[in-house]
Amino acid sequence: MDYCCAEMYAKMQPRIMAITGCQAFDYTAFRDSVRISSHVYSTTGDSGSLTQRDPAAEQIPMLLGATSGTTGAMKMISVRLKSSKDAVSASEHNLIHNLRSRQVFSAGDVVGNLFTINLFSSLHYSACEILKHCRAHVVPVGDIALLRKSHFDFLADIQLSTLFGVPATLVQFVETMIGLGVPLVIKKVVFTGEPMLAAHENYLREVLGDDLRIIGLYGLSECGFIGMSVEGHHNKYLLFSDDFFFEYEDKKGLLVTSLDPDASRKLVRYPAGDRGKLFVENNQLYFQGIKRNALDFNFMGNLISHEKIARMINQKLPEAIVQIVLSLSDERQEIMDIKICCGLSHAVDLSELEDEICHLPDIYEAYMKKRGRINLTVVEYNALLFSPRGKCLLVCDTRESC
């Protein structure tokens, strides 16, 4: 059944009003009076009004990390560092309940935390907090490229049983494990950050066994996890509609509004940057067939913007058409072929431009995983890829068909 924003708004209106301050009686009035916002808010003062968040001015201690966002520009992400006296908010409690009741993480699990440990460590810390409340053990794996056989022998000794990370890193870990000849008994892998490609799933099951549980968590760096995949369907997510109000607009895709008054980070009609089908099934809300907005895509676990790459190329080649084609090699390496149509000779040297693109923060961080490569080539217009309607495709993702 199609999802009706108006019906859900009527049910959630008091909670939405408590967060936004908007007293709109119906959804149409709410939509017309509350603008879509990419800001993250906090509740301040006795009035409980929302203000744009400034983590540097907060009195409570924060973990300040970074994310490359949809444009490649660095933006700050903050996570509250809790002490033993700090209460868990309602939405945090519900998240832990959902994870434990569905045995995503269970008491006694030994979980390898594969998220980056550096300036982008906010997700690594959040993962540790989630695992702690699920009563699981945490192993901070760190940079997989630095691991040797002795490290994997240690992981075997402590009976590592679960992996938690982005799909490309999960594959990298398993490939390294096999390459070093230390087969670990991995029973579950939990992924987030991007879809699980069919080629990645097939490889993981081939190596780790058909009984391997693969679970996806759908989240935003601004507010945490907002859904989890349905067992056996890695691109169908049960959304946490008790803690967030969801809308869908043709131009913006999925919009998210926080409903937990005690959450340290709140969103109001926040554009998630994803498109898909939002629907109700057995009184549960699902989001299926998730795709990034047309010009955004995932590459080795990082979100990349076509606009950012094209702008850099157009600074040197103002009239160039830039097409990005994503594929997988036979070794499951992710390939980004950047095709430039600009009337130049095919023999032109693009090495300097390629180096600049590879050093964009989001691409460079992905490159460090050594799970793929970038190629720049000059092509004729008729060598570009086109849609069935004859429109030149700016981003063409063929990884699922590889």
Secondary structure, DSSP 8 states (H G I E B T S, - for coil): -B--HHHHHHHHHHHHHHHH----SSHHHHHHHS------EEEETTTTEEEE--GGG-SS-EEEEEE-TTTS--EEEEEE---TTS---HHHHHHHHHHHHTTSS-TT-EEEE-S--STTTHHHHHHHHHHHHTT-EEEE---GGG--HHHHHHHHHTT--EEEE-HHHHHHHHHHHHHTT------EEEE-SS---HHHHHHHHHHH-TT-EEEEEEEETTTEEEEEEETTEEEEEEE-TTTEEEEEETTTEEEEEE--TT-SSB-SSEE-SEEEEEEEETTEEEEEEEEE-TTEEEETTEEEEHHHHHHHHHHHSTT-EEEEEEEE-TT--EEEEEEEESS--TT---HHHHHHHHTSHHHHHHHTT-SEEEEEEE--GGGS-B-TTS-B-SEEE-GGG-
